[in-house]
Structures are given as C-alpha cells and as structure tokens.
Amino acid sequence: CRTRPAGVTGDGSRTCVEPVGLDGEICLADGRGDKRQLKFDKVFGQTSTQEEVYRDTQALIRSVTDGYNVCIFAYGQTGSGKTYTMTGGGGGGGFPGDADNKTSRGINYRAMDDLFRIRNDRKAEIQYDIKAQMLEIYNETLRDLLAEDQGKANRLEVLSTQPTGLNVPGVTQVLVENAYDVLSMMRKGARNRRSAETKMNERSSRSHQVLTVIVDGECLATGAKTHACLHLVDLAGSERVDRSEAQGERLREAQYINSSLSALGSVMAGLANRNRHVPFRDSVLTQLLQDSLSGQAKVMMFMHVAPELTSYSESSGTVNFGNRVSSITLGQAKKNITAGAGAESSSHGGSGGVGNGDGGGGGGGKHHHHHHHNNNNSGNMDAVKRQYEHQLEEMKAKLAITTRQLQEAEKKLMLMKETERGGGGGGGERGG
C-alpha cells in the first residue's frame, strides 16, 4: 500500500491515512473518532521514494528472466499516485526522460533498465530477446498504443488459443535493445493514451494501460529456452462519479471504468472463494489478464491511497479491496522452460501463481531468437552456477519475510502474556 504526499492536488484537508510502525500496518481515520487498522505486506508512507518502491518489486521482476510470468497492478482512485508509481514524473509530457529526472522514474522504466542489466551480465551464458507492447482499454475497447494508425481501425480483440491461453493477434511488438528504445516507445504510448480533465485530476488517465514485456532466453550451453511475460498495469481511477463531477462523455467513461474495476473485484472474489466459475469474460481487462489472475503468474498489487480526509470514502474502498486481494492464494508459479534438443521439456515451481501458461499477453508477435551454441564444460558450469546463485537470492528473500513474520508473532505473544500477568488471571479484558 502506498500513500502519496498530502496536498499535491490542492486539497488542504486533514490527513486520514497514516502508516503504523514498521510491520506493514496502516491506520484509516474518518475524522469523527472512528479508526481502523489494516495489515499489508508492506506500507510506503508519504515520504517514500521511487527507488524504495522498486527495490521491493525487484526480485519479482527479475524472475521474468528465469521464465516466470509476473503481473504488477497499480490500483486506487484518480489522483492517488498510480501513474507516478508505474511511469514516474517530470520529463516531457509527464514522462521521465531527462537525465536529471532519474530519481522520479517509475517501475516501468526501472524494470526495463534492470532487465537490460541482467541481459548484459548473463550474455556469456544466455541470449535474451526483449520485446514490449503497450495496450489501452478505453470504454471496454482494446487499442494498440504503439500502432502507427490511431484511428478506428486500431481496435484489437483478445482471442483464446490453446494451449497458450489468451493473446492479442495483430498487436505491435517492439524489440527493445537499450534505454533509448524504451524511452522512445513509452513516450509514444503516453502520447496516445487518452487523458481528459476531471475535477479530481487535471490530467487524469481515463483508461487502463497494460505494458507487457516479453522476455525470451536461450542457454548457449544447453539450448534450453525460457519464455515469460511481465505485465505492468496502470489501472484507471476508481472514484464515486458524484465526486469527480463527470458529465456527458466523461460520465460514460467513469461508468465503464467502474464497471471494469468491479469485474476485477468479482474475479478476485471468485478466486478467493475458489469458485468453480470465475467471471473472467465480464470485462476486457480481466480477459486480457486471465493468464495472470488465474494463477499462471506471480502477482503483486499496489494499493494507492490519497491521504486527505475528503478522500476517506475512496481510500477506505481501496484498502478494503486490498484486504480482499491479500487473502487470495494463487498457489505455486511454474517456470516456462523448454529443454534443449534431445532432452524433455520441464517446468520448475516457484512462489506466486499457479499454471504453466506463456503469459498470453505476448500475443501473436514474432520471436527473434539468435542461435549460438557453446557446448564446452566451462559454459555449462557457468550457467549452472548462475542458476544456483539466483535460487539462493530467492531463498534469502523468502527467509527475510519469514523472519519478519516470526518477529511479529513473538511480539504479539509477549504482549498477550504481559496483558495476562497484568490482569492477575481475573476476568478483566484481554488485549487482542
């Protein structure tokens, strides 16, 4: 959960959201004395930096290079900082492009930069191709943000295929080689994304944006291939229509947005309850991301809240949605890997979602593989060593999380024991 700085929208009302301690808890106050405390995996306060936020997602994003599908959402009301977290601020058109704006760059840019760094570090053992596509869902219509023709002809459909799940035939996929390619691509997509003025945010994004990064790898020693997709989703804002004072076309947009987010909520509820039928087809958004939401990826959702008291209702709705999402267990993710010639295909488990889809969002684009073979023992040993190093990093990250949870449980147990001793075993109230 991330709280944006107070007052950036010109609202000077009191704060209704505050982080509590260091264990991922947040306090929501309605201004009339009613307070609620909620627990998240992590809470970023008003002074948190883009670097701190990315650092918390880095291990998840890097696992794409090992064949795991990953999906990261930004959810919250308009003006709560979703686009800042995902894209950043500064630069031309609100996009981080200038050298002096590196500190404000969001997850999208940092993720791509990180993937290039890994590709360079592993180039002696693994050949990677990295492609990207940018899609917009506006009024339940799917548009290609990188297409040359942005007219009515630029309307795509999500089609179901077997056995790879969902994809988008005809979508523009761009092969990206460096930071310049990424900046150029993202600026083009940002220009084409629909923005319009509402009372809540003068450049409020009125559509969902899905940036999908497709990573194909080939081990030079063994010929084993990996294929994975990273979905980076900037959701349109969810807020009460009466607060945004939307009228006419803006009102119609708001209704589509809220309907789409409601469908996302229904899908999450269906997954949490392990329903036999989960309504993925109720919206274009949930159809597009079915491979991730149904457990074929590692999934992270950032809840964004505006701290002003006037946004209490929307912030409350956001944290309630987040609470519901955090209860969902998708099971174990599987690595998408095809063994080299003469060996059987295999998949390896990891923490996160469930299934062995190829990410779907990769769509019908062509894959540009460069075949190099180096079968010497030294190359093979380097590849194996790199794999063990990555597994060790993942295990260390899991151990850190478990240690924090253990410390938290110990603290609560100590508090309960102290409360019992203080009550002398009588019938007084117990803390809990």
C-alpha positions in Angstrom: 0.0 0.0 0.0 1.4 3.4 -0.9 0.2 6.8 0.3 1.0 9.8 -1.9 2.2 13.1 -0.3 -0.7 15.3 1.0 -1.8 18.5 -0.7 -0.5 17.7 -4.3 -4.0 18.1 -5.7 -4.6 21.4 -3.8 -6.7 19.7 -1.1 -5.7 21.1 2.2 -7.9 18.9 4.4 -6.7 16.9 7.3 -4.9 13.5 6.8 -7.0 10.3 7.2 -4.2 7.7 6.5 -1.1 7.0 8.4 1.4 4.1 8.5 1.7 2.4 11.8 5.1 1.0 12.9 7.3 -1.0 10.5 5.3 -4.1 10.1 3.1 -3.1 7.1 0.1 -1.7 9.1 -1.9 1.4 8.2 -4.4 3.4 10.2 -7.5 4.9 8.5 -9.4 7.6 10.4 -12.7 9.1 9.3 -12.3 12.4 11.3 -15.1 11.6 13.7 -13.2 9.4 16.0 -13.6 6.1 14.2 -10.2 4.4 13.4 -9.4 1.2 11.6 -6.0 -0.6 11.4 -5.3 -2.8 8.4 -2.4 -5.0 7.6 -0.5 -5.2 4.3 2.7 -6.9 3.1 4.4 -3.5 3.0 3.3 0.1 3.5 5.1 3.0 1.8 4.4 6.4 3.5 4.2 9.9 2.0 8.0 10.3 2.0 8.8 7.0 0.3 11.0 7.2 -2.9 10.6 5.6 -6.3 13.9 3.7 -5.6 12.4 2.2 -2.3 9.3 1.1 -4.1 11.2 -0.5 -7.0 13.6 -2.3 -4.6 10.6 -4.1 -3.1 9.5 -5.4 -6.5 12.9 -6.1 -8.0 13.2 -9.8 -7.1 9.7 -10.4 -8.6 10.5 -8.6 -11.8 13.9 -10.2 -12.2 12.3 -13.7 -12.1 10.9 -13.0 -15.6 14.4 -13.7 -17.0 14.2 -17.2 -15.5 10.9 -18.0 -17.2 8.3 -16.8 -14.6 5.3 -14.8 -15.7 4.8 -11.7 -13.5 1.9 -9.2 -13.2 2.0 -5.9 -11.2 -1.1 -3.7 -10.8 -1.5 -0.1 -9.6 -5.0 0.3 -8.1 -6.7 3.3 -6.5 -8.7 6.4 -7.0 -7.8 9.1 -9.6 -5.0 11.3 -8.3 -3.7 8.8 -5.7 -0.4 8.3 -7.5 -0.8 5.2 -9.6 0.7 6.6 -12.8 3.5 8.2 -10.8 4.4 4.8 -9.3 4.3 3.0 -12.6 5.6 5.6 -15.0 7.1 8.4 -12.9 7.0 12.2 -13.2 9.0 15.0 -14.8 10.3 14.9 -18.3 8.4 15.7 -21.5 4.6 15.0 -21.3 4.9 13.9 -17.7 7.2 11.0 -18.7 10.7 10.7 -17.1 13.2 11.2 -19.8 15.6 13.8 -18.8 18.9 12.8 -17.1 18.1 14.9 -14.0 14.8 13.1 -13.6 16.2 9.7 -12.9 15.1 9.8 -9.3 11.4 10.1 -10.3 11.3 7.3 -12.8 8.7 4.7 -12.1 8.6 0.9 -12.1 8.1 0.6 -15.9 11.3 2.3 -16.8 13.3 0.8 -13.9 12.1 -2.7 -14.7 13.3 -2.4 -18.3 16.6 -1.0 -17.3 17.1 -3.8 -14.8 16.3 -6.4 -17.5 18.9 -4.9 -19.8 21.4 -5.1 -16.9 20.7 -8.8 -16.3 20.9 -9.5 -20.1 24.4 -7.9 -20.2 25.6 -9.7 -17.0 24.5 -13.1 -18.4 25.4 -12.6 -22.1 28.2 -15.2 -21.9 25.7 -17.9 -20.8 22.3 -16.8 -22.1 21.0 -15.0 -25.2 18.0 -12.8 -24.4 15.5 -11.1 -26.7 13.3 -8.4 -25.0 10.2 -7.1 -26.7 7.4 -4.8 -25.5 3.8 -3.9 -26.3 1.5 -1.2 -24.9 -2.3 -1.6 -24.8 -5.0 0.6 -23.6 -8.5 -0.4 -22.6 -10.8 2.6 -23.1 -14.6 2.2 -22.7 -14.2 -1.6 -23.0 -12.3 -1.2 -26.3 -8.8 -2.5 -26.7 -6.3 -0.2 -28.5 -2.7 -0.6 -29.6 -0.8 2.4 -28.2 2.2 1.7 -30.4 0.3 1.4 -33.7 1.0 4.0 -36.4 -2.7 4.3 -37.2 -4.5 5.5 -34.1 -7.9 5.7 -35.9 -10.9 3.5 -35.7 -9.1 0.7 -37.4 -6.9 0.3 -34.4 -9.2 -1.9 -32.4 -8.0 -5.3 -31.2 -9.6 -8.3 -29.7 -8.5 -10.7 -27.0 -8.7 -14.2 -28.5 -8.5 -17.5 -26.7 -6.0 -20.0 -28.1 -4.7 -23.4 -26.9 -2.6 -24.2 -25.1 -1.1 -20.8 -24.5 -4.2 -19.1 -23.1 -5.1 -15.6 -24.2 -3.4 -13.4 -26.7 -3.9 -10.4 -28.9 -3.3 -11.1 -32.6 -2.0 -8.1 -34.6 -0.6 -6.2 -31.7 2.5 -4.1 -32.3 5.6 -5.6 -30.5 8.8 -3.6 -30.4 12.2 -5.2 -30.0 14.0 -3.0 -27.4 17.8 -3.0 -27.1 18.6 -0.1 -24.7 17.2 2.7 -22.5 16.8 5.0 -25.5 14.5 2.5 -27.2 12.4 2.2 -24.1 12.0 6.0 -23.6 11.0 6.4 -27.2 8.5 3.6 -27.0 7.0 4.8 -23.7 6.7 8.4 -24.9 4.8 7.3 -28.0 2.4 5.2 -25.9 1.9 8.0 -23.3 1.0 10.5 -26.1 -1.6 8.1 -27.5 -3.1 7.2 -24.1 -6.4 9.0 -23.5 -6.3 11.7 -20.9 -9.0 14.2 -20.1 -9.6 16.8 -17.4 -11.8 16.0 -14.4 -12.2 17.9 -11.1 -10.0 15.3 -9.3 -7.0 15.3 -11.6 -6.3 17.8 -14.3 -4.5 15.1 -16.4 -6.5 12.2 -15.2 -5.9 9.0 -17.2 -9.3 7.7 -18.3 -8.2 4.3 -19.4 -6.3 1.2 -18.2 -2.8 0.9 -19.6 -1.1 -2.5 -19.9 2.6 -2.5 -20.7 3.7 -6.1 -21.4 7.4 -7.0 -21.6 8.1 -10.4 -23.4 11.4 -12.0 -22.5 12.8 -14.9 -24.5 16.0 -16.6 -23.3 18.2 -19.4 -24.7 21.0 -21.0 -22.7 24.0 -21.1 -25.0 25.5 -24.3 -23.4 22.3 -26.5 -23.2 19.9 -24.9 -25.7 17.2 -24.7 -23.1 14.8 -21.9 -23.8 12.6 -19.7 -21.5 9.7 -17.5 -22.4 7.9 -15.2 -19.9 5.8 -12.0 -19.8 5.9 -9.1 -17.4 2.5 -7.3 -17.3 2.8 -3.8 -15.8 -0.8 -2.5 -15.3 -1.8 1.1 -14.6 -5.5 0.9 -13.8 -7.8 3.8 -14.4 -9.0 5.6 -11.3 -11.9 4.3 -9.2 -13.9 7.0 -7.5 -17.5 8.0 -6.9 -19.0 9.6 -10.0 -20.6 12.4 -7.9 -17.1 13.5 -6.6 -15.4 13.7 -10.0 -18.4 15.8 -11.3 -18.1 14.0 -14.6 -20.7 14.8 -17.2 -21.5 13.6 -20.8 -18.6 11.6 -22.3 -16.6 11.9 -19.0 -19.6 10.3 -17.1 -19.8 7.5 -19.7 -16.0 6.9 -19.3 -16.4 6.8 -15.5 -19.2 4.3 -15.7 -17.1 2.0 -18.0 -14.1 2.3 -15.6 -16.1 1.5 -12.5 -17.7 -1.5 -14.3 -14.3 -2.8 -15.3 -12.9 -2.5 -11.8 -16.0 -4.1 -10.4 -15.4 -7.0 -12.7 -11.8 -7.2 -11.5 -13.2 -7.3 -7.9 -15.6 -10.1 -8.8 -12.8 -12.1 -10.3 -10.7 -11.6 -7.2 -13.6 -12.7 -5.0 -14.2 -15.7 -7.2 -10.6 -16.7 -6.9 -10.6 -16.1 -3.1 -13.7 -18.3 -2.7 -12.2 -20.9 -5.1 -15.4 -20.8 -7.2 -15.9 -23.3 -10.0 -16.7 -20.4 -12.4 -14.7 -17.2 -12.2 -16.2 -14.4 -14.5 -13.1 -13.5 -16.5 -15.2 -12.6 -19.5 -17.1 -9.9 -17.8 -14.6 -7.3 -18.9 -11.8 -6.8 -21.5 -9.3 -6.2 -18.7 -9.9 -9.5 -16.9 -9.9 -11.3 -20.3 -6.6 -9.8 -21.2 -5.0 -10.7 -17.8 -6.7 -14.0 -17.3 -3.4 -15.9 -17.5 -2.0 -13.9 -14.6 -5.2 -13.7 -12.5 -6.0 -17.4 -12.8 -2.7 -18.2 -11.2 -0.3 -18.5 -14.2 2.0 -15.8 -12.8 3.4 -14.2 -9.7 1.1 -11.3 -8.9 1.6 -8.1 -6.9 -1.0 -5.3 -6.4 -0.1 -1.8 -5.2 -3.0 -0.1 -3.4 -2.7 3.7 -3.7 -4.5 6.0 -1.3 -4.9 9.7 -1.2 -4.3 10.9 2.4 -6.8 13.8 2.6 -9.8 13.4 4.7 -12.0 14.4 1.8 -10.9 11.1 0.1 -11.7 8.9 3.1 -14.5 7.1 1.3 -12.4 6.2 -1.7 -9.3 5.4 0.4 -11.5 3.1 2.6 -12.8 1.3 -0.6 -9.2 0.9 -1.8 -7.8 -0.6 1.4 -10.9 -2.9 1.7 -10.2 -4.2 -1.9 -6.6 -4.6 -0.9 -7.5 -6.6 2.2 -9.6 -8.9 0.0 -6.9 -9.4 -2.5 -4.3 -10.2 0.2 -6.4 -13.2 1.2 -6.1 -14.9 -2.2 -3.6 -17.7 -2.5 -2.8 -18.5 -6.2 -0.6 -21.4 -5.4 2.8 -22.1 -6.9 4.1 -20.4 -10.1 5.9 -22.5 -12.7 8.8 -21.6 -14.8 8.2 -21.7 -18.5 11.2 -23.6 -19.9 11.8 -25.8 -22.9 14.8 -28.1 -22.6 17.4 -28.2 -25.4 17.5 -30.8 -28.2 17.4 -34.4 -27.1 16.0 -33.5 -23.6 12.5 -33.4 -22.2 10.6 -30.2 -21.5 10.2 -29.3 -17.9 8.8 -26.7 -15.5 10.1 -25.7 -12.1 8.0 -24.4 -9.3 8.4 -21.1 -7.5 6.4 -18.9 -5.2 3.4 -16.9 -6.6 0.8 -18.1 -9.1 -0.1 -21.4 -10.5 0.0 -22.9 -14.0 2.3 -23.1 -17.0 1.0 -20.5 -19.4 3.2 -18.4 -21.6 1.8 -15.1 -20.4 -0.7 -14.8 -23.2 -0.1 -11.0 -23.5 2.8 -11.9 -25.7 0.2 -12.1 -28.4 0.9 -13.0 -32.0 4.2 -11.2 -32.4 7.2 -12.9 -33.9 10.0 -14.1 -31.7 13.6 -13.1 -32.7 15.9 -15.9 -31.5 19.6 -15.8 -32.2 21.0 -19.3 -32.1 24.5 -19.7 -30.7 26.0 -22.9 -29.4 28.8 -23.3 -27.0 28.9 -26.8 -25.6 32.1 -26.6 -23.6 32.0 -27.6 -20.0 33.1 -24.2 -18.8 30.0 -22.5 -20.3 27.7 -25.2 -18.9 29.2 -24.8 -15.4 28.8 -21.0 -15.6 25.1 -21.4 -16.5 24.5 -23.9 -13.6 26.3 -21.6 -11.2 24.2 -18.6 -12.3 21.0 -20.7 -11.7 22.1 -21.6 -8.2 23.0 -18.0 -7.4 19.5 -16.9 -8.4 17.9 -19.7 -6.4 20.0 -18.6 -3.4 18.8 -15.0 -3.8 15.1 -16.1 -3.9 15.6 -18.3 -0.8 17.2 -15.3 1.1 14.3 -13.1 0.2 11.8 -15.7 1.5 13.8 -16.1 4.7 13.8 -12.4 5.3 9.9 -12.4 5.0 9.6 -15.4 7.3 11.9 -13.8 9.9 9.8 -10.6 9.9 6.6 -12.6 10.4 8.2 -14.6 13.2 9.4 -11.5 15.0 5.9 -10.0 14.7 4.3 -13.2 16.1 6.7 -13.2 19.0 5.9 -9.5 19.8 2.2 -10.3 19.8 2.7 -13.3 22.1 4.8 -11.3 24.5 2.1 -8.6 24.6 -0.6 -11.2 25.3 1.5 -12.7 28.2 2.1 -9.2 29.7 -1.6 -8.5 29.5 -2.5 -11.7 31.2 0.0 -11.1 34.0 -1.3 -7.5 34.4 -4.9 -8.8 34.8 -3.8 -11.3 37.5 -5.7 -14.1 35.9 -9.0 -12.3 36.7 -12.0 -11.6 34.5 -10.7 -8.3 33.1 -10.4 -7.6 29.3 -7.6 -9.0 27.3 -5.7 -7.2 24.6 -6.1 -8.5 21.2 
